[in-house]
Every structure is written in C-alpha cells, then in structure tokens.
Amino acid sequence: MNIRTGSCLCGAVAYEVEGEPLRVGLCHCADCRKSSGSAFVFFAVWPRPAFSHSGKIASFAGRSFCPVCGSRLFCLRNDEAEIRLGSLDSPPTDLAPSYEVWIKRREPWLHPLSGVDQFAEDAR
C-alpha cells in the first residue's frame, strides 16, 4: 500500500495518508486564496480512515494548521481528509488534478487545465 507523509514547515505536526486519493483538484475560491496566500490551492481528498496525524493542530473554519509555524495542512471531516499537497514531504509528481473548482474566481492569466472538469463553484 502506498503511504505518503507530510508535515508543517517547523516539523511540529506530521501526518500520513494511505492508498490513492479519491480525487485531486485545484481550488480558486477566495477562502483558499486568502488562507494560502496564493492564486489557488492544489489538494487531494482521501477517505478519513486512511489519514492519521501527530502533533498539536489548531483550526479555523475547518482548516487545520500548525499553531507554531502556521503551515496550512489539511481539512478534516467525518468521512474525508483534504490534504494541501504542497505539505507532502515528497513532491506529488504522480498526482494530477482531475477538476478545478471556483473557476469563476480563477485569475484571468491562469488558463484552464486541459481535459479536466471545470466547476464555476464547488463540485459537491
């Protein structure tokens, strides 16, 4: 079984996910932009039982982060764990987005990803 590990910038919080993600995407929503400080967020979703973490986390509006260094790491729900892929220890070169959400807020200089589903708002 494939196990991926990740952590915050300072190493106080670590996590792992087992197996392959249910889905991989890019989000252009205002919340993701603000919380990441970037034009979009690259994320993947795993079943909640495939996820575990160690270290103390803080949360704001369902978004978990390291209270020491502030690294944004994941969003946990009862059924799923959404991981910010930039926090993985190894670059996720084998994962590619299959959809983009909140494209109505995508920067005009960012072109749509070819061959992936496009959603004006959330896909759920």
A tleap script that builds the chain and sets N, CA, C and O, in Angstrom:
source leaprc.protein.ff14SB
mol = sequence {
  NMET ASN ILE ARG THR GLY SER CYS LEU CYS
  GLY ALA VAL ALA TYR GLU VAL GLU GLY GLU
  PRO LEU ARG VAL GLY LEU CYS HIE CYS ALA
  ASP CYS ARG LYS SER SER GLY SER ALA PHE
  VAL PHE PHE ALA VAL TRP PRO ARG PRO ALA
  PHE SER HIE SER GLY LYS ILE ALA SER PHE
  ALA GLY ARG SER PHE CYS PRO VAL CYS GLY
  SER ARG LEU PHE CYS LEU ARG ASN ASP GLU
  ALA GLU ILE ARG LEU GLY SER LEU ASP SER
  PRO PRO THR ASP LEU ALA PRO SER TYR GLU
  VAL TRP ILE LYS ARG ARG GLU PRO TRP LEU
  HIE PRO LEU SER GLY VAL ASP GLN PHE ALA
  GLU ASP ALA CARG
}
set mol.1.N position { 0.843 -1.182 0.000 }
set mol.1.CA position { 0.000 0.000 0.000 }
set mol.1.C position { 0.888 1.245 0.000 }
set mol.1.O position { 1.871 1.320 0.737 }
set mol.2.N position { 0.535 2.197 -0.817 }
set mol.2.CA position { 1.266 3.458 -0.918 }
set mol.2.C position { 0.980 4.326 0.313 }
set mol.2.O position { -0.181 4.581 0.635 }
set mol.3.N position { 2.020 4.773 0.990 }
set mol.3.CA position { 1.881 5.673 2.140 }
set mol.3.C position { 2.626 6.960 1.818 }
set mol.3.O position { 3.801 6.936 1.453 }
set mol.4.N position { 1.935 8.074 1.957 }
set mol.4.CA position { 2.540 9.391 1.762 }
set mol.4.C position { 2.601 10.080 3.112 }
set mol.4.O position { 1.678 9.976 3.920 }
set mol.5.N position { 3.700 10.785 3.347 }
set mol.5.CA position { 3.863 11.517 4.591 }
set mol.5.C position { 3.981 13.002 4.294 }
set mol.5.O position { 4.391 13.414 3.210 }
set mol.6.N position { 3.608 13.787 5.291 }
set mol.6.CA position { 3.710 15.232 5.157 }
set mol.6.C position { 3.912 15.859 6.518 }
set mol.6.O position { 3.793 15.198 7.550 }
set mol.7.N position { 4.221 17.147 6.504 }
set mol.7.CA position { 4.440 17.852 7.761 }
set mol.7.C position { 4.364 19.349 7.529 }
set mol.7.O position { 4.307 19.832 6.398 }
set mol.8.N position { 4.366 20.062 8.641 }
set mol.8.CA position { 4.401 21.511 8.583 }
set mol.8.C position { 5.844 21.975 8.382 }
set mol.8.O position { 6.769 21.164 8.371 }
set mol.9.N position { 6.020 23.259 8.226 }
set mol.9.CA position { 7.350 23.819 7.975 }
set mol.9.C position { 8.313 23.572 9.131 }
set mol.9.O position { 9.491 23.297 8.902 }
set mol.10.N position { 7.827 23.667 10.375 }
set mol.10.CA position { 8.721 23.504 11.534 }
set mol.10.C position { 8.829 22.060 12.009 }
set mol.10.O position { 9.695 21.754 12.828 }
set mol.11.N position { 7.970 21.161 11.517 }
set mol.11.CA position { 8.020 19.753 11.896 }
set mol.11.C position { 7.228 19.383 13.136 }
set mol.11.O position { 7.256 18.226 13.554 }
set mol.12.N position { 6.522 20.329 13.734 }
set mol.12.CA position { 5.748 20.043 14.941 }
set mol.12.C position { 4.518 19.171 14.662 }
set mol.12.O position { 4.051 18.459 15.551 }
set mol.13.N position { 3.996 19.223 13.444 }
set mol.13.CA position { 2.840 18.411 13.042 }
set mol.13.C position { 3.263 17.552 11.861 }
set mol.13.O position { 3.846 18.046 10.896 }
set mol.14.N position { 2.968 16.274 11.947 }
set mol.14.CA position { 3.242 15.340 10.857 }
set mol.14.C position { 1.973 14.544 10.572 }
set mol.14.O position { 1.116 14.391 11.442 }
set mol.15.N position { 1.862 14.043 9.351 }
set mol.15.CA position { 0.696 13.233 9.004 }
set mol.15.C position { 1.087 12.191 7.968 }
set mol.15.O position { 2.159 12.254 7.365 }
set mol.16.N position { 0.190 11.234 7.779 }
set mol.16.CA position { 0.347 10.280 6.685 }
set mol.16.C position { -1.014 9.893 6.152 }
set mol.16.O position { -2.014 9.899 6.870 }
set mol.17.N position { -1.025 9.554 4.866 }
set mol.17.CA position { -2.225 9.046 4.204 }
set mol.17.C position { -1.845 7.764 3.489 }
set mol.17.O position { -0.757 7.649 2.925 }
set mol.18.N position { -2.746 6.815 3.520 }
set mol.18.CA position { -2.517 5.516 2.884 }
set mol.18.C position { -3.361 5.383 1.633 }
set mol.18.O position { -4.501 5.845 1.584 }
set mol.19.N position { -2.789 4.749 0.627 }
set mol.19.CA position { -3.524 4.481 -0.604 }
set mol.19.C position { -3.579 5.689 -1.517 }
set mol.19.O position { -2.892 6.688 -1.309 }
set mol.20.N position { -4.407 5.569 -2.522 }
set mol.20.CA position { -4.544 6.643 -3.507 }
set mol.20.C position { -5.695 7.561 -3.126 }
set mol.20.O position { -6.656 7.122 -2.493 }
set mol.21.N position { -5.608 8.828 -3.504 }
set mol.21.CA position { -6.692 9.759 -3.176 }
set mol.21.C position { -7.968 9.447 -3.946 }
set mol.21.O position { -7.940 8.840 -5.017 }
set mol.22.N position { -9.075 9.874 -3.377 }
set mol.22.CA position { -10.364 9.748 -4.053 }
set mol.22.C position { -10.457 10.704 -5.231 }
set mol.22.O position { -11.044 10.390 -6.266 }
set mol.23.N position { -9.857 11.889 -5.049 }
set mol.23.CA position { -9.866 12.903 -6.099 }
set mol.23.C position { -8.770 13.926 -5.833 }
set mol.23.O position { -8.315 14.101 -4.703 }
set mol.24.N position { -8.362 14.590 -6.895 }
set mol.24.CA position { -7.300 15.602 -6.834 }
set mol.24.C position { -7.800 16.830 -7.584 }
set mol.24.O position { -8.357 16.710 -8.675 }
set mol.25.N position { -7.605 17.998 -7.007 }
set mol.25.CA position { -8.119 19.186 -7.669 }
set mol.25.C position { -7.350 20.455 -7.379 }
set mol.25.O position { -6.400 20.477 -6.596 }
set mol.26.N position { -7.795 21.512 -8.035 }
set mol.26.CA position { -7.327 22.874 -7.788 }
set mol.26.C position { -8.534 23.687 -7.354 }
set mol.26.O position { -9.624 23.536 -7.905 }
set mol.27.N position { -8.336 24.557 -6.356 }
set mol.27.CA position { -9.416 25.427 -5.906 }
set mol.27.C position { -8.981 26.880 -6.049 }
set mol.27.O position { -7.881 27.261 -5.650 }
set mol.28.N position { -9.870 27.679 -6.626 }
set mol.28.CA position { -9.610 29.095 -6.854 }
set mol.28.C position { -10.487 29.979 -5.963 }
set mol.28.O position { -10.571 31.183 -6.203 }
set mol.29.N position { -11.145 29.412 -4.938 }
set mol.29.CA position { -12.071 30.198 -4.122 }
set mol.29.C position { -11.325 31.247 -3.287 }
set mol.29.O position { -10.118 31.149 -3.064 }
set mol.30.N position { -12.074 32.238 -2.841 }
set mol.30.CA position { -11.491 33.335 -2.065 }
set mol.30.C position { -10.898 32.840 -0.753 }
set mol.30.O position { -9.850 33.333 -0.336 }
set mol.31.N position { -11.538 31.880 -0.090 }
set mol.31.CA position { -11.014 31.365 1.183 }
set mol.31.C position { -9.674 30.664 0.985 }
set mol.31.O position { -8.741 30.882 1.757 }
set mol.32.N position { -9.572 29.830 -0.038 }
set mol.32.CA position { -8.306 29.126 -0.299 }
set mol.32.C position { -7.209 30.111 -0.687 }
set mol.32.O position { -6.056 29.960 -0.282 }
set mol.33.N position { -7.569 31.100 -1.459 }
set mol.33.CA position { -6.581 32.108 -1.847 }
set mol.33.C position { -6.063 32.858 -0.627 }
set mol.33.O position { -4.857 33.038 -0.464 }
set mol.34.N position { -6.982 33.292 0.223 }
set mol.34.CA position { -6.577 34.036 1.421 }
set mol.34.C position { -5.747 33.180 2.366 }
set mol.34.O position { -4.710 33.622 2.860 }
set mol.35.N position { -6.201 31.960 2.618 }
set mol.35.CA position { -5.514 31.121 3.601 }
set mol.35.C position { -4.166 30.606 3.097 }
set mol.35.O position { -3.285 30.295 3.899 }
set mol.36.N position { -3.997 30.511 1.766 }
set mol.36.CA position { -2.736 30.008 1.227 }
set mol.36.C position { -1.788 31.132 0.816 }
set mol.36.O position { -0.578 30.926 0.719 }
set mol.37.N position { -2.336 32.309 0.579 }
set mol.37.CA position { -1.518 33.400 0.082 }
set mol.37.C position { -1.105 33.205 -1.367 }
set mol.37.O position { -0.137 33.809 -1.829 }
set mol.38.N position { -1.840 32.360 -2.083 }
set mol.38.CA position { -1.516 32.041 -3.467 }
set mol.38.C position { -2.769 32.191 -4.325 }
set mol.38.O position { -3.857 32.424 -3.798 }
set mol.39.N position { -2.625 32.060 -5.623 }
set mol.39.CA position { -3.742 32.217 -6.550 }
set mol.39.C position { -4.693 31.018 -6.560 }
set mol.39.O position { -5.828 31.134 -7.021 }
set mol.40.N position { -4.239 29.876 -6.059 }
set mol.40.CA position { -5.074 28.675 -5.994 }
set mol.40.C position { -4.442 27.689 -5.027 }
set mol.40.O position { -3.307 27.873 -4.589 }
set mol.41.N position { -5.193 26.631 -4.694 }
set mol.41.CA position { -4.692 25.563 -3.824 }
set mol.41.C position { -4.760 24.242 -4.579 }
set mol.41.O position { -5.765 23.928 -5.217 }
set mol.42.N position { -3.679 23.474 -4.497 }
set mol.42.CA position { -3.578 22.127 -5.068 }
set mol.42.C position { -3.837 21.156 -3.922 }
set mol.42.O position { -3.088 21.140 -2.946 }
set mol.43.N position { -4.885 20.351 -4.029 }
set mol.43.CA position { -5.295 19.492 -2.922 }
set mol.43.C position { -5.716 18.110 -3.418 }
set mol.43.O position { -5.962 17.902 -4.606 }
set mol.44.N position { -5.789 17.174 -2.472 }
set mol.44.CA position { -6.331 15.847 -2.759 }
set mol.44.C position { -7.129 15.393 -1.552 }
set mol.44.O position { -6.875 15.815 -0.424 }
set mol.45.N position { -8.099 14.526 -1.807 }
set mol.45.CA position { -9.002 14.037 -0.771 }
set mol.45.C position { -8.845 12.532 -0.621 }
set mol.45.O position { -8.887 11.789 -1.602 }
set mol.46.N position { -8.664 12.092 0.623 }
set mol.46.CA position { -8.587 10.674 0.970 }
set mol.46.C position { -9.738 10.320 1.896 }
set mol.46.O position { -10.288 11.201 2.558 }
set mol.47.N position { -10.117 9.026 1.957 }
set mol.47.CA position { -11.085 8.610 2.973 }
set mol.47.C position { -10.501 8.910 4.359 }
set mol.47.O position { -9.305 8.720 4.580 }
set mol.48.N position { -11.315 9.364 5.266 }
set mol.48.CA position { -10.840 9.756 6.596 }
set mol.48.C position { -10.074 8.626 7.297 }
set mol.48.O position { -9.070 8.908 7.950 }
set mol.49.N position { -10.504 7.353 7.191 }
set mol.49.CA position { -9.745 6.287 7.852 }
set mol.49.C position { -8.318 6.096 7.306 }
set mol.49.O position { -7.491 5.466 7.965 }
set mol.50.N position { -8.022 6.629 6.117 }
set mol.50.CA position { -6.683 6.495 5.533 }
set mol.50.C position { -5.721 7.552 6.062 }
set mol.50.O position { -4.539 7.533 5.719 }
set mol.51.N position { -6.205 8.467 6.886 }
set mol.51.CA position { -5.418 9.604 7.366 }
set mol.51.C position { -5.115 9.493 8.861 }
set mol.51.O position { -5.969 9.078 9.644 }
set mol.52.N position { -3.900 9.865 9.249 }
set mol.52.CA position { -3.556 9.991 10.676 }
set mol.52.C position { -2.546 11.123 10.817 }
set mol.52.O position { -1.828 11.453 9.873 }
set mol.53.N position { -2.500 11.715 12.011 }
set mol.53.CA position { -1.535 12.787 12.244 }
set mol.53.C position { -1.027 12.753 13.673 }
set mol.53.O position { -1.639 12.144 14.551 }
set mol.54.N position { 0.097 13.413 13.894 }
set mol.54.CA position { 0.653 13.574 15.233 }
set mol.54.C position { 1.013 15.039 15.414 }
set mol.54.O position { 1.259 15.754 14.442 }
set mol.55.N position { 1.042 15.472 16.651 }
set mol.55.CA position { 1.331 16.858 16.960 }
set mol.55.C position { 0.054 17.646 17.163 }
set mol.55.O position { -1.019 17.254 16.704 }
set mol.56.N position { 0.184 18.747 17.849 }
set mol.56.CA position { -0.966 19.591 18.150 }
set mol.56.C position { -1.297 20.455 16.938 }
set mol.56.O position { -0.416 21.069 16.336 }
set mol.57.N position { -2.593 20.491 16.589 }
set mol.57.CA position { -3.045 21.331 15.488 }
set mol.57.C position { -4.006 22.380 16.021 }
set mol.57.O position { -4.608 22.214 17.082 }
set mol.58.N position { -4.137 23.441 15.282 }
set mol.58.CA position { -5.155 24.454 15.526 }
set mol.58.C position { -6.046 24.462 14.290 }
set mol.58.O position { -5.636 24.019 13.218 }
set mol.59.N position { -7.257 24.966 14.445 }
set mol.59.CA position { -8.185 25.005 13.319 }
set mol.59.C position { -8.933 26.324 13.286 }
set mol.59.O position { -9.207 26.933 14.320 }
set mol.60.N position { -9.252 26.746 12.089 }
set mol.60.CA position { -10.093 27.902 11.858 }
set mol.60.C position { -11.012 27.566 10.705 }
set mol.60.O position { -10.549 27.245 9.611 }
set mol.61.N position { -12.310 27.637 10.939 }
set mol.61.CA position { -13.311 27.353 9.904 }
set mol.61.C position { -13.045 26.009 9.208 }
set mol.61.O position { -13.189 25.903 7.990 }
set mol.62.N position { -12.660 24.988 9.978 }
set mol.62.CA position { -12.444 23.658 9.437 }
set mol.62.C position { -11.090 23.429 8.803 }
set mol.62.O position { -10.803 22.327 8.336 }
set mol.63.N position { -10.254 24.452 8.780 }
set mol.63.CA position { -8.929 24.342 8.178 }
set mol.63.C position { -7.897 24.159 9.276 }
set mol.63.O position { -7.759 25.015 10.151 }
set mol.64.N position { -7.174 23.053 9.236 }
set mol.64.CA position { -6.188 22.750 10.275 }
set mol.64.C position { -4.810 23.237 9.878 }
set mol.64.O position { -4.417 23.168 8.714 }
set mol.65.N position { -4.081 23.732 10.871 }
set mol.65.CA position { -2.750 24.273 10.632 }
set mol.65.C position { -1.898 24.088 11.875 }
set mol.65.O position { -2.412 23.792 12.954 }
set mol.66.N position { -0.601 24.262 11.717 }
set mol.66.CA position { 0.324 24.162 12.835 }
set mol.66.C position { 0.262 25.464 13.640 }
set mol.66.O position { 0.436 26.544 13.074 }
set mol.67.N position { 0.017 25.377 14.954 }
set mol.67.CA position { -0.038 26.594 15.754 }
set mol.67.C position { 1.334 27.219 16.008 }
set mol.67.O position { 1.418 28.351 16.485 }
set mol.68.N position { 2.404 26.497 15.693 }
set mol.68.CA position { 3.756 27.029 15.898 }
set mol.68.C position { 4.194 27.847 14.678 }
set mol.68.O position { 4.536 29.022 14.811 }
set mol.69.N position { 4.183 27.228 13.489 }
set mol.69.CA position { 4.686 27.916 12.295 }
set mol.69.C position { 3.585 28.437 11.380 }
set mol.69.O position { 3.857 29.223 10.472 }
set mol.70.N position { 2.333 28.006 11.608 }
set mol.70.CA position { 1.217 28.496 10.811 }
set mol.70.C position { 0.970 27.771 9.503 }
set mol.70.O position { 0.074 28.155 8.752 }
set mol.71.N position { 1.745 26.727 9.209 }
set mol.71.CA position { 1.560 25.998 7.945 }
set mol.71.C position { 0.160 25.431 7.848 }
set mol.71.O position { -0.312 24.773 8.775 }
set mol.72.N position { -0.503 25.681 6.738 }
set mol.72.CA position { -1.825 25.134 6.465 }
set mol.72.C position { -1.637 23.725 5.936 }
set mol.72.O position { -0.887 23.516 4.983 }
set mol.73.N position { -2.316 22.748 6.550 }
set mol.73.CA position { -2.038 21.349 6.235 }
set mol.73.C position { -3.212 20.573 5.661 }
set mol.73.O position { -3.086 19.969 4.595 }
set mol.74.N position { -4.359 20.576 6.348 }
set mol.74.CA position { -5.470 19.729 5.948 }
set mol.74.C position { -6.783 20.240 6.501 }
set mol.74.O position { -6.826 21.081 7.399 }
set mol.75.N position { -7.867 19.697 5.929 }
set mol.75.CA position { -9.230 19.913 6.416 }
set mol.75.C position { -9.786 18.529 6.711 }
set mol.75.O position { -9.760 17.649 5.851 }
set mol.76.N position { -10.283 18.336 7.914 }
set mol.76.CA position { -10.793 17.029 8.312 }
set mol.76.C position { -12.305 17.070 8.456 }
set mol.76.O position { -12.859 17.959 9.102 }
set mol.77.N position { -12.957 16.099 7.848 }
set mol.77.CA position { -14.387 15.895 8.021 }
set mol.77.C position { -14.567 14.472 8.539 }
set mol.77.O position { -13.601 13.712 8.606 }
set mol.78.N position { -15.775 14.111 8.898 }
set mol.78.CA position { -16.016 12.760 9.419 }
set mol.78.C position { -15.653 11.687 8.403 }
set mol.78.O position { -15.156 10.622 8.771 }
set mol.79.N position { -15.901 11.965 7.123 }
set mol.79.CA position { -15.712 10.946 6.086 }
set mol.79.C position { -14.474 11.143 5.222 }
set mol.79.O position { -14.036 10.204 4.556 }
set mol.80.N position { -13.893 12.361 5.217 }
set mol.80.CA position { -12.780 12.638 4.316 }
set mol.80.C position { -11.710 13.506 4.971 }
set mol.80.O position { -11.970 14.245 5.921 }
set mol.81.N position { -10.510 13.391 4.437 }
set mol.81.CA position { -9.388 14.258 4.809 }
set mol.81.C position { -8.886 14.914 3.530 }
set mol.81.O position { -8.463 14.237 2.593 }
set mol.82.N position { -8.941 16.242 3.506 }
set mol.82.CA position { -8.472 17.004 2.353 }
set mol.82.C position { -7.091 17.544 2.675 }
set mol.82.O position { -6.933 18.328 3.611 }
set mol.83.N position { -6.103 17.140 1.920 }
set mol.83.CA position { -4.709 17.470 2.186 }
set mol.83.C position { -4.214 18.533 1.211 }
set mol.83.O position { -4.463 18.443 0.009 }
set mol.84.N position { -3.522 19.523 1.725 }
set mol.84.CA position { -2.825 20.508 0.887 }
set mol.84.C position { -1.557 19.823 0.391 }
set mol.84.O position { -0.647 19.559 1.177 }
set mol.85.N position { -1.493 19.538 -0.891 }
set mol.85.CA position { -0.432 18.692 -1.429 }
set mol.85.C position { 0.951 19.315 -1.328 }
set mol.85.O position { 1.946 18.591 -1.371 }
set mol.86.N position { 1.045 20.607 -1.197 }
set mol.86.CA position { 2.337 21.242 -1.006 }
set mol.86.C position { 2.971 20.910 0.332 }
set mol.86.O position { 4.162 21.155 0.528 }
set mol.87.N position { 2.193 20.352 1.264 }
set mol.87.CA position { 2.731 19.978 2.577 }
set mol.87.C position { 3.266 18.551 2.621 }
set mol.87.O position { 3.769 18.116 3.657 }
set mol.88.N position { 3.165 17.811 1.509 }
set mol.88.CA position { 3.743 16.464 1.463 }
set mol.88.C position { 5.267 16.547 1.537 }
set mol.88.O position { 5.868 17.506 1.053 }
set mol.89.N position { 5.880 15.547 2.138 }
set mol.89.CA position { 7.341 15.518 2.261 }
set mol.89.C position { 8.033 15.324 0.920 }
set mol.89.O position { 9.125 15.847 0.700 }
set mol.90.N position { 7.404 14.578 0.027 }
set mol.90.CA position { 7.937 14.374 -1.328 }
set mol.90.C position { 6.973 14.996 -2.324 }
set mol.90.O position { 5.760 14.859 -2.161 }
set mol.91.N position { 7.467 15.668 -3.337 }
set mol.91.CA position { 6.573 16.277 -4.323 }
set mol.91.C position { 5.632 15.232 -4.926 }
set mol.91.O position { 6.073 14.135 -5.270 }
set mol.92.N position { 4.362 15.552 -5.055 }
set mol.92.CA position { 3.379 14.589 -5.583 }
set mol.92.C position { 3.363 14.578 -7.106 }
set mol.92.O position { 2.336 14.867 -7.719 }
set mol.93.N position { 4.481 14.250 -7.709 }
set mol.93.CA position { 4.598 14.304 -9.162 }
set mol.93.C position { 3.699 13.299 -9.879 }
set mol.93.O position { 3.458 13.431 -11.079 }
set mol.94.N position { 3.206 12.305 -9.161 }
set mol.94.CA position { 2.323 11.310 -9.777 }
set mol.94.C position { 0.850 11.679 -9.649 }
set mol.94.O position { -0.009 10.944 -10.137 }
set mol.95.N position { 0.541 12.796 -9.007 }
set mol.95.CA position { -0.847 13.214 -8.842 }
set mol.95.C position { -1.110 14.427 -9.726 }
set mol.95.O position { -0.338 15.386 -9.734 }
set mol.96.N position { -2.208 14.370 -10.465 }
set mol.96.CA position { -2.592 15.484 -11.321 }
set mol.96.C position { -4.059 15.806 -11.077 }
set mol.96.O position { -4.861 14.895 -10.869 }
set mol.97.N position { -4.421 17.065 -11.099 }
set mol.97.CA position { -5.829 17.430 -10.883 }
set mol.97.C position { -6.745 16.822 -11.939 }
set mol.97.O position { -6.405 16.758 -13.121 }
set mol.98.N position { -7.909 16.378 -11.484 }
set mol.98.CA position { -8.937 15.897 -12.409 }
set mol.98.C position { -10.080 16.904 -12.506 }
set mol.98.O position { -11.007 16.732 -13.297 }
set mol.99.N position { -10.003 17.965 -11.685 }
set mol.99.CA position { -11.023 19.007 -11.747 }
set mol.99.C position { -10.511 20.300 -11.122 }
set mol.99.O position { -9.552 20.307 -10.351 }
set mol.100.N position { -11.188 21.400 -11.482 }
set mol.100.CA position { -10.937 22.707 -10.892 }
set mol.100.C position { -12.266 23.236 -10.366 }
set mol.100.O position { -13.299 23.119 -11.024 }
set mol.101.N position { -12.226 23.818 -9.176 }
set mol.101.CA position { -13.432 24.404 -8.590 }
set mol.101.C position { -13.252 25.907 -8.404 }
set mol.101.O position { -12.137 26.423 -8.326 }
set mol.102.N position { -14.386 26.582 -8.338 }
set mol.102.CA position { -14.444 28.042 -8.191 }
set mol.102.C position { -13.697 28.750 -9.317 }
set mol.102.O position { -12.969 29.717 -9.093 }
set mol.103.N position { -13.898 28.238 -10.545 }
set mol.103.CA position { -13.198 28.834 -11.682 }
set mol.103.C position { -13.697 30.244 -11.983 }
set mol.103.O position { -13.012 31.001 -12.670 }
set mol.104.N position { -14.866 30.608 -11.489 }
set mol.104.CA position { -15.336 31.974 -11.715 }
set mol.104.C position { -14.439 32.981 -10.995 }
set mol.104.O position { -14.514 34.183 -11.251 }
set mol.105.N position { -13.588 32.482 -10.089 }
set mol.105.CA position { -12.635 33.347 -9.395 }
set mol.105.C position { -11.190 33.107 -9.852 }
set mol.105.O position { -10.258 33.698 -9.305 }
set mol.106.N position { -11.010 32.249 -10.841 }
set mol.106.CA position { -9.659 31.984 -11.363 }
set mol.106.C position { -9.094 33.261 -11.971 }
set mol.106.O position { -9.813 34.013 -12.630 }
set mol.107.N position { -7.818 33.502 -11.750 }
set mol.107.CA position { -7.148 34.664 -12.332 }
set mol.107.C position { -7.233 34.577 -13.852 }
set mol.107.O position { -7.069 33.492 -14.410 }
set mol.108.N position { -7.485 35.691 -14.533 }
set mol.108.CA position { -7.626 35.643 -15.996 }
set mol.108.C position { -6.350 35.213 -16.711 }
set mol.108.O position { -6.421 34.745 -17.847 }
set mol.109.N position { -5.200 35.356 -16.087 }
set mol.109.CA position { -3.943 34.947 -16.716 }
set mol.109.C position { -3.635 33.472 -16.496 }
set mol.109.O position { -2.667 32.953 -17.052 }
set mol.110.N position { -4.458 32.780 -15.681 }
set mol.110.CA position { -4.322 31.338 -15.498 }
set mol.110.C position { -5.260 30.638 -16.477 }
set mol.110.O position { -6.466 30.882 -16.461 }
set mol.111.N position { -4.731 29.793 -17.306 }
set mol.111.CA position { -5.550 29.083 -18.287 }
set mol.111.C position { -6.154 27.832 -17.654 }
set mol.111.O position { -5.532 27.229 -16.780 }
set mol.112.N position { -7.349 27.431 -18.075 }
set mol.112.CA position { -7.954 26.201 -17.572 }
set mol.112.C position { -7.044 25.004 -17.875 }
set mol.112.O position { -6.386 24.953 -18.914 }
set mol.113.N position { -7.025 24.064 -16.962 }
set mol.113.CA position { -6.295 22.826 -17.215 }
set mol.113.C position { -7.032 22.045 -18.298 }
set mol.113.O position { -8.253 21.900 -18.248 }
set mol.114.N position { -6.304 21.560 -19.245 }
set mol.114.CA position { -6.884 20.826 -20.360 }
set mol.114.C position { -7.358 19.445 -19.918 }
set mol.114.O position { -6.648 18.731 -19.210 }
set mol.115.N position { -8.551 19.084 -20.338 }
set mol.115.CA position { -9.061 17.732 -20.118 }
set mol.115.C position { -9.554 17.442 -18.718 }
set mol.115.O position { -9.763 16.277 -18.379 }
set mol.116.N position { -9.751 18.473 -17.877 }
set mol.116.CA position { -10.277 18.239 -16.534 }
set mol.116.C position { -11.625 18.936 -16.381 }
set mol.116.O position { -11.912 19.911 -17.077 }
set mol.117.N position { -12.444 18.433 -15.470 }
set mol.117.CA position { -13.747 19.037 -15.221 }
set mol.117.C position { -13.576 20.426 -14.632 }
set mol.117.O position { -12.669 20.667 -13.836 }
set mol.118.N position { -14.456 21.338 -15.029 }
set mol.118.CA position { -14.429 22.729 -14.575 }
set mol.118.C position { -15.754 23.034 -13.878 }
set mol.118.O position { -16.823 22.763 -14.424 }
set mol.119.N position { -15.681 23.598 -12.672 }
set mol.119.CA position { -16.881 23.947 -11.912 }
set mol.119.C position { -16.836 25.430 -11.535 }
set mol.119.O position { -15.849 25.904 -10.973 }
set mol.120.N position { -17.902 26.151 -11.844 }
set mol.120.CA position { -17.954 27.582 -11.519 }
set mol.120.C position { -17.798 27.803 -10.015 }
set mol.120.O position { -17.143 28.752 -9.583 }
set mol.121.N position { -18.406 26.920 -9.227 }
set mol.121.CA position { -18.277 26.988 -7.771 }
set mol.121.C position { -17.832 25.622 -7.282 }
set mol.121.O position { -17.041 24.958 -7.952 }
set mol.122.N position { -18.320 25.191 -6.136 }
set mol.122.CA position { -17.902 23.920 -5.557 }
set mol.122.C position { -18.466 22.743 -6.360 }
set mol.122.O position { -19.524 22.862 -6.978 }
set mol.123.N position { -17.778 21.636 -6.351 }
set mol.123.CA position { -18.199 20.444 -7.086 }
set mol.123.C position { -19.180 19.584 -6.291 }
set mol.123.O position { -19.820 18.705 -6.868 }
set mol.124.N position { -19.311 19.807 -5.020 }
set mol.124.CA position { -20.180 18.972 -4.167 }
set mol.124.C position { -21.615 19.307 -4.340 }
set mol.124.O position { -22.472 18.700 -3.698 }
savepdb mol mol.pdb
quit
